[in-house]
Amino acid sequence: MAPHTSGVILIVDDEPGVVRGLVRLLRCDGYRVDTASNGRQALAQLQERRYAVILSDLRMPELDGRAFYALVRQHYAYLRQRVIFVTANCRETDTLAFLEQCGERWLSKPCTAACADNGSIV
């Protein structure tokens, strides 16, 4: 598949294994990817670069996904609909309430996909 040139994806997650897997998956499909281990680091990166999509965990140290999302809405409103949450806690009542209230897309951890030798996703 040809590389995507429409922008860079930011992954915000404090779990190194999740980050490695998502980076590998997205780069395998031709995307450019940056990473941050919490919302505070991600906000600093937003000051330096524009992102096409942000994949964000909800539970992280320093600045969690909910607080990060609130600041994105306040300071980077154009990005609000480009946030996709990635969470292992989608069965918890407060997490489900937040996801329904914000109305953004989300994925449940663990995400399962692999990159084949030919570059396709399997």
C-alpha positions in Angstrom: 0.0 0.0 0.0 1.3 3.5 -0.8 2.3 5.7 2.2 -0.4 8.1 3.5 0.5 11.7 3.2 -2.5 13.3 4.8 -0.9 13.8 8.2 0.5 12.1 11.2 -1.2 10.0 13.9 -0.5 10.7 17.5 -0.7 7.7 19.9 -1.2 8.7 23.6 -0.8 5.7 25.9 1.4 4.7 28.9 1.6 1.0 28.0 4.7 0.4 25.9 3.4 -2.9 24.5 0.2 -1.2 23.3 2.1 1.7 21.8 4.6 -0.7 20.0 1.7 -2.7 18.6 -0.3 0.3 17.3 2.8 1.9 15.9 3.8 -1.2 14.0 0.2 -1.7 12.7 -0.1 1.9 11.5 3.3 2.2 10.0 2.8 -1.2 8.3 -0.1 0.5 6.5 2.0 3.5 5.6 1.0 6.0 8.3 3.4 8.3 10.0 3.1 8.0 13.8 4.3 10.0 16.9 3.8 8.8 20.5 3.3 10.3 23.9 3.1 8.4 27.2 0.5 10.7 28.8 -1.8 13.7 28.1 0.7 16.2 29.3 3.3 15.1 26.7 0.6 14.9 24.0 -0.4 18.6 24.7 3.2 19.6 24.3 3.4 17.8 21.0 0.2 19.5 19.8 1.9 22.8 20.2 4.6 21.6 17.7 2.7 19.7 15.1 -0.8 19.2 13.7 -2.2 15.7 13.8 -4.7 14.0 11.5 -5.9 11.6 14.2 -5.2 11.1 17.9 -5.5 7.6 19.5 -5.7 8.1 23.2 -5.9 5.8 26.2 -8.2 6.9 29.0 -6.2 5.8 32.1 -2.7 7.3 32.2 -0.5 9.0 34.7 -0.1 12.8 35.0 -2.9 13.8 32.7 -5.4 11.1 31.8 -7.4 10.7 28.6 -10.5 12.5 29.9 -8.6 15.6 31.1 -6.5 15.5 27.9 -9.7 15.4 25.8 -11.2 18.3 27.7 -8.1 20.4 27.0 -8.1 19.4 23.3 -11.8 20.5 23.1 -10.9 23.8 24.8 -7.6 24.7 22.9 -7.7 22.6 19.7 -11.4 22.4 18.9 -10.6 21.4 15.3 -9.2 18.1 16.7 -12.2 17.1 18.8 -13.7 14.8 16.2 -10.3 13.3 15.4 -9.8 11.7 18.8 -10.3 7.9 19.0 -10.1 6.4 22.5 -8.4 3.1 23.2 -9.4 1.6 26.5 -9.4 -1.7 28.4 -12.1 -0.4 30.7 -15.0 -0.2 28.3 -17.2 -2.3 30.6 -16.9 0.1 33.6 -20.0 2.3 34.1 -18.1 5.6 34.4 -16.0 4.8 31.3 -19.1 3.9 29.2 -20.8 7.1 30.4 -17.9 9.2 29.4 -17.6 7.6 26.0 -21.3 8.0 25.3 -21.3 11.6 26.5 -18.3 12.7 24.4 -19.7 10.8 21.4 -16.2 10.0 20.0 -15.2 6.7 18.6 -13.4 4.2 20.7 -11.6 0.8 20.5 -11.4 -1.8 23.2 -8.0 -3.1 24.4 -6.5 -5.4 23.6 -6.6 -4.6 19.9 -5.7 -7.6 17.8 -4.2 -7.3 14.4 -0.8 -8.3 12.9 1.2 -7.1 10.0 2.1 -9.7 7.4 5.4 -9.9 5.7 3.9 -8.3 2.6 2.7 -5.3 4.6 -1.0 -6.2 4.7 -3.0 -6.3 8.0 -4.1 -9.8 9.0 
